[in-house]
Amino acid sequence: MKKLLAMLVFLVAFIAAKAQIMDPVHFTTQLKDLKNGEAELVFKATIDAGWHVYSTGLGSDGPISASFHKNKMEGAEPVGKLQARGKELKQFDKLFEMEVRYFEQAVSFVQKIKFTKPKYDIDCYVEYGACNDQACLPPSEAVLKVSGNSAVAETTEEKEVAETAKIAPPVDTAAVDTAVVANDLWTPVVSELQAFNGDTAPTESMAWWLIFIEGLLGGFLALFTPCVWPIIPMTVSFFLKRNKDRAKAIREATTYGLSIVVIYVLLGLAVTLLFGASALNALATNAVFNIFFCLLLVVFAASFLGAFEITLPSAWQNKVDAKSESTTGLLSIFLMAFTLSLVSFSCTGPIIGFLLVAVSTQGSIVAPTIGMLGFAIALAIPFTLFAMFPSLLKSAPKSGGWMNAIKVTLGFIELAFALKFLSVADLAYGWHILDREVFLALWIVIFGLLGAYLLGWLKFPHDDDQHRTNVPQFFLAMASLAFAIYMIPGLWGAPLKAISAFAPPMSTQDFNLQKTVTEAKYKDYEQGMAAAKAEHKPVIIDFTGFGCVNCRKMEAAVWSDPQVSDILNNKYILISLYVDDKTPLDEPIQVEENGQQRTLRTVGDKWSYLQRVKFGANAQPFYVLLNEEGHPLAGSRSYDEDIQGYIEFLNKGLK
């Protein structure tokens, strides 16, 4: 038992950390002499797990492409275009409506040059964009400065110069050039923001707790299915007959329960290792995976509704069962638990599949393991309790038609969630076959039919002819029918906040009586702050980007909400600052940041610098509430599609 506990603790151990300033891409740069009057400027990057860097030549309508720029190039000239070397990945992005190319883990950007004089002096940089599933960095630079004698001179010795380029290091204080700051609006407020944010609970840990609870609920549902519930008394009786010593029987039954936990946690860990972190992140938007998941859930739903049974080969079950009988000790108990898993697969398989599908798209490598831990604990509890207290078996309800009702209900729910995954694929390819009103119409029908089934108006193959609606089914039917009626106004554009995370975005709705538009009147920091002072209104600054995927998600999912839109449009001065705006400044601005000179050349450079120096952050989207003097009114907020949480964030600033 101790070995099982130690194994369980080892499987679920993890560490997580978050920071405002992100530094996920690490560059080394060098000049590599080709000994023929030419050389390569090499910008080699290593990329943190979960992040990706976009490739070259994606076009102006896509995310930030990698591009080469020179401040000074004496004695040499570029040859051809910037080349990207590495394992390039491709994926259709539904927000940009184009195929994007990017790199994970590592990439090298190479610019070929030709020497024109014996001596060269080069000051250049590669601009690139990096994103993960929650945030995007502003356009960042990897700088290479090198000078020396070229192969055009008397020596042909190969020269290499390497240096590490730190991208957006943590900023506590910075010297701000007077050309940028004409007043106190640029004064850093990092410590003030940290004071507000200090009370914020870690959202990732809360998400894992929710996944664990989802697993528990799935396990408890599996208990009340025809494949699992009848096994409980038979299994407990076997343990009690096996040992006349009741204490030993209880000890072995407890070990049996722990074995169930280990088996299912191993399954979750196998999914984690099979996919890996980067693949799990890709599942959330990958069209092929989402279509597969949709079909998988439809098959599971059909099985629960009674079309067929999903079972593993009986030879597997017989072989494991025979092995458990011929083995003694801990291994025997473990094999018996494995036999239970195989025998009950026709009922637990669809629930496990749905759970793993749901948590895999969270993009966390520990999510499947945590979900399966919750599922296994719920499944193992009754076996242990009934073994400890056999008298409880007498009061336990007998199996019957109510179990099939649970299976059919689960079938309707899985069918509803299958549409969610189909919706993701539909948005990715732009088919427009599952726009918002079509999605809602199908959900209305599904939950309406579920209510009708629970009231006894519909029957499926495994239902008893004498089936009567009991009190719990009656209340569930009321809830299902009420939910179906609640969704009906959504066909005409009602926001339906309760299902905003599942339904397609409002922009896909053809017939919408509630048009809600939220757009910033100001895209310049100083102009917006001047308007706030004149109108005596608080300010919300939206640090965003044209190539920021998650910024568009927030605008579609959160800003489209009527209550959010009303607050932003009428109670705040909304300033949107695009950190990838390529509009050149009237004159380049020299600033000092972390002891190094930096040149701000574009409007986007200026707003990115403002975000770093004033607020100590460099990822988008990033929202901060200010008074007219430029001081925070509340903590900052980043990517989070919780509409109610965003409303509370805005109201906190107003108070």
Disulfide bonds with the S-S distance in Angstrom:
Cys131-Cys136 2.08
Cys227-Cys347 2.13
Cys548-Cys551 2.18
